[in-house]
Amino acid sequence: MAKSSFKSEEVMTLCDAGVESYIKDKNKAEVSNRLNEGMTGAVFATGLYLLFGGVNQFNYKMVLAPFLAGAAYSAVGIMQTKNKDTDYRMAFEQVCSNVRTENDEDADE
């Protein structure tokens, strides 16, 4: 029961903050995840290159290329977040309208 009320309070706080705040938080999380994935992949690819002979024949282009690919991956993620705004808005409205309906029913009782 306490867990349910905690989630309910969390949802109420989210709904009170507004849809723009919700979309901004979702976009921020999406961009952060893309950046983490891109840079993790770049570090992994660079590590493999250096591990398998890159130290002996160091080529800065082979080290720089994965980081450029990771940055491009992140940039694509930034562009894609703008396409998801409508989906986030619809999800927000659906959840918050259900919460408002429940609150109205509780107030009537």
Short mmCIF file of the C-alpha atoms (twelve columns), coordinates in Angstrom:
data_MODEL
# 
_entry.id   MODEL 
# 
loop_
_atom_site.group_PDB 
_atom_site.id 
_atom_site.type_symbol 
_atom_site.label_atom_id 
_atom_site.label_alt_id 
_atom_site.label_comp_id 
_atom_site.label_asym_id 
_atom_site.label_seq_id 
_atom_site.Cartn_x 
_atom_site.Cartn_y 
_atom_site.Cartn_z 
_atom_site.pdbx_PDB_model_num 
ATOM 1   C CA . MET A 1   0.000   0.000  0.000   1 
ATOM 2   C CA . ALA A 2   2.829   2.419  0.839   1 
ATOM 3   C CA . LYS A 3   4.561   1.611  -2.411  1 
ATOM 4   C CA . SER A 4   1.379   2.393  -4.356  1 
ATOM 5   C CA . SER A 5   0.933   5.750  -2.623  1 
ATOM 6   C CA . PHE A 6   4.585   6.603  -3.320  1 
ATOM 7   C CA . LYS A 7   4.106   5.924  -7.025  1 
ATOM 8   C CA . SER A 8   0.877   7.884  -6.969  1 
ATOM 9   C CA . GLU A 9   2.639   10.870 -5.391  1 
ATOM 10  C CA . GLU A 10  5.423   10.588 -7.957  1 
ATOM 11  C CA . VAL A 11  2.913   10.611 -10.801 1 
ATOM 12  C CA . MET A 12  1.082   13.568 -9.259  1 
ATOM 13  C CA . THR A 13  4.357   15.504 -9.009  1 
ATOM 14  C CA . LEU A 14  5.103   14.676 -12.632 1 
ATOM 15  C CA . CYS A 15  1.652   15.800 -13.755 1 
ATOM 16  C CA . ASP A 16  1.880   19.007 -11.731 1 
ATOM 17  C CA . ALA A 17  5.221   19.861 -13.376 1 
ATOM 18  C CA . GLY A 18  3.564   19.907 -16.793 1 
ATOM 19  C CA . VAL A 19  4.004   18.292 -20.158 1 
ATOM 20  C CA . GLU A 20  6.910   20.485 -21.278 1 
ATOM 21  C CA . SER A 21  8.933   19.511 -18.216 1 
ATOM 22  C CA . TYR A 22  8.157   15.837 -18.851 1 
ATOM 23  C CA . ILE A 23  9.226   16.050 -22.500 1 
ATOM 24  C CA . LYS A 24  12.396  17.915 -21.567 1 
ATOM 25  C CA . ASP A 25  13.318  15.237 -18.997 1 
ATOM 26  C CA . LYS A 26  12.635  12.404 -21.443 1 
ATOM 27  C CA . ASN A 27  14.697  14.069 -24.179 1 
ATOM 28  C CA . LYS A 28  17.541  14.744 -21.755 1 
ATOM 29  C CA . ALA A 29  17.582  11.088 -20.689 1 
ATOM 30  C CA . GLU A 30  17.494  9.908  -24.313 1 
ATOM 31  C CA . VAL A 31  20.401  12.144 -25.357 1 
ATOM 32  C CA . SER A 32  22.395  11.127 -22.291 1 
ATOM 33  C CA . ASN A 33  21.878  7.441  -23.083 1 
ATOM 34  C CA . ARG A 34  22.928  7.942  -26.702 1 
ATOM 35  C CA . LEU A 35  26.027  9.839  -25.651 1 
ATOM 36  C CA . ASN A 36  26.963  7.113  -23.168 1 
ATOM 37  C CA . GLU A 37  26.425  4.366  -25.744 1 
ATOM 38  C CA . GLY A 38  28.396  6.199  -28.446 1 
ATOM 39  C CA . MET A 39  31.376  6.949  -26.238 1 
ATOM 40  C CA . THR A 40  31.392  3.471  -24.699 1 
ATOM 41  C CA . GLY A 41  31.490  1.985  -28.195 1 
ATOM 42  C CA . ALA A 42  34.281  4.360  -29.183 1 
ATOM 43  C CA . VAL A 43  36.397  3.479  -26.158 1 
ATOM 44  C CA . PHE A 44  35.789  -0.233 -26.773 1 
ATOM 45  C CA . ALA A 45  36.719  -0.008 -30.472 1 
ATOM 46  C CA . THR A 46  39.809  2.066  -29.723 1 
ATOM 47  C CA . GLY A 47  40.851  -0.377 -27.013 1 
ATOM 48  C CA . LEU A 48  40.539  -3.299 -29.425 1 
ATOM 49  C CA . TYR A 49  42.588  -1.444 -32.026 1 
ATOM 50  C CA . LEU A 50  45.340  -0.674 -29.540 1 
ATOM 51  C CA . LEU A 51  45.234  -4.196 -28.114 1 
ATOM 52  C CA . PHE A 52  45.624  -5.900 -31.478 1 
ATOM 53  C CA . GLY A 53  48.637  -4.171 -32.924 1 
ATOM 54  C CA . GLY A 54  47.723  -0.528 -32.844 1 
ATOM 55  C CA . VAL A 55  50.374  0.217  -30.255 1 
ATOM 56  C CA . ASN A 56  53.144  -0.949 -32.589 1 
ATOM 57  C CA . GLN A 57  51.768  0.875  -35.630 1 
ATOM 58  C CA . PHE A 58  49.908  3.774  -34.069 1 
ATOM 59  C CA . ASN A 59  47.625  5.631  -36.472 1 
ATOM 60  C CA . TYR A 60  45.750  8.549  -34.922 1 
ATOM 61  C CA . LYS A 61  42.997  8.263  -37.569 1 
ATOM 62  C CA . MET A 62  42.156  4.777  -36.325 1 
ATOM 63  C CA . VAL A 63  41.815  6.155  -32.808 1 
ATOM 64  C CA . LEU A 64  39.854  9.238  -33.841 1 
ATOM 65  C CA . ALA A 65  37.406  7.439  -36.167 1 
ATOM 66  C CA . PRO A 66  35.454  5.573  -33.451 1 
ATOM 67  C CA . PHE A 67  35.004  8.780  -31.469 1 
ATOM 68  C CA . LEU A 68  33.677  10.563 -34.558 1 
ATOM 69  C CA . ALA A 69  31.282  7.662  -35.141 1 
ATOM 70  C CA . GLY A 70  30.188  7.861  -31.500 1 
ATOM 71  C CA . ALA A 71  29.572  11.592 -31.844 1 
ATOM 72  C CA . ALA A 72  27.546  10.992 -35.012 1 
ATOM 73  C CA . TYR A 73  25.499  8.347  -33.185 1 
ATOM 74  C CA . SER A 74  24.781  10.877 -30.447 1 
ATOM 75  C CA . ALA A 75  23.846  13.558 -32.985 1 
ATOM 76  C CA . VAL A 76  21.350  11.203 -34.633 1 
ATOM 77  C CA . GLY A 77  19.879  10.550 -31.188 1 
ATOM 78  C CA . ILE A 78  19.422  14.288 -30.630 1 
ATOM 79  C CA . MET A 79  17.548  14.582 -33.926 1 
ATOM 80  C CA . GLN A 80  15.383  11.557 -33.147 1 
ATOM 81  C CA . THR A 81  14.274  12.918 -29.778 1 
ATOM 82  C CA . LYS A 82  12.409  15.703 -31.547 1 
ATOM 83  C CA . ASN A 83  10.397  13.070 -33.430 1 
ATOM 84  C CA . LYS A 84  9.296   11.444 -30.174 1 
ATOM 85  C CA . ASP A 85  7.830   14.592 -28.606 1 
ATOM 86  C CA . THR A 86  4.330   13.770 -29.836 1 
ATOM 87  C CA . ASP A 87  4.509   10.249 -28.392 1 
ATOM 88  C CA . TYR A 88  5.713   11.603 -25.054 1 
ATOM 89  C CA . ARG A 89  2.950   14.213 -25.039 1 
ATOM 90  C CA . MET A 90  0.285   11.568 -25.712 1 
ATOM 91  C CA . ALA A 91  1.636   9.277  -22.978 1 
ATOM 92  C CA . PHE A 92  1.743   12.190 -20.521 1 
ATOM 93  C CA . GLU A 93  -1.819  13.222 -21.302 1 
ATOM 94  C CA . GLN A 94  -3.096  9.659  -20.995 1 
ATOM 95  C CA . VAL A 95  -1.495  9.040  -17.602 1 
ATOM 96  C CA . CYS A 96  -2.296  12.449 -16.158 1 
ATOM 97  C CA . SER A 97  -5.911  12.370 -17.370 1 
ATOM 98  C CA . ASN A 98  -6.319  9.023  -15.573 1 
ATOM 99  C CA . VAL A 99  -4.820  10.519 -12.418 1 
ATOM 100 C CA . ARG A 100 -7.122  13.543 -12.639 1 
ATOM 101 C CA . THR A 101 -10.141 11.234 -13.100 1 
ATOM 102 C CA . GLU A 102 -9.150  9.205  -10.023 1 
ATOM 103 C CA . ASN A 103 -8.704  12.388 -7.995  1 
ATOM 104 C CA . ASP A 104 -12.100 13.683 -9.092  1 
ATOM 105 C CA . GLU A 105 -13.721 10.392 -8.041  1 
ATOM 106 C CA . ASP A 106 -11.976 10.546 -4.649  1 
ATOM 107 C CA . ALA A 107 -13.154 14.123 -4.150  1 
ATOM 108 C CA . ASP A 108 -16.759 13.157 -4.926  1 
ATOM 109 C CA . GLU A 109 -16.778 10.520 -2.195  1 
# 
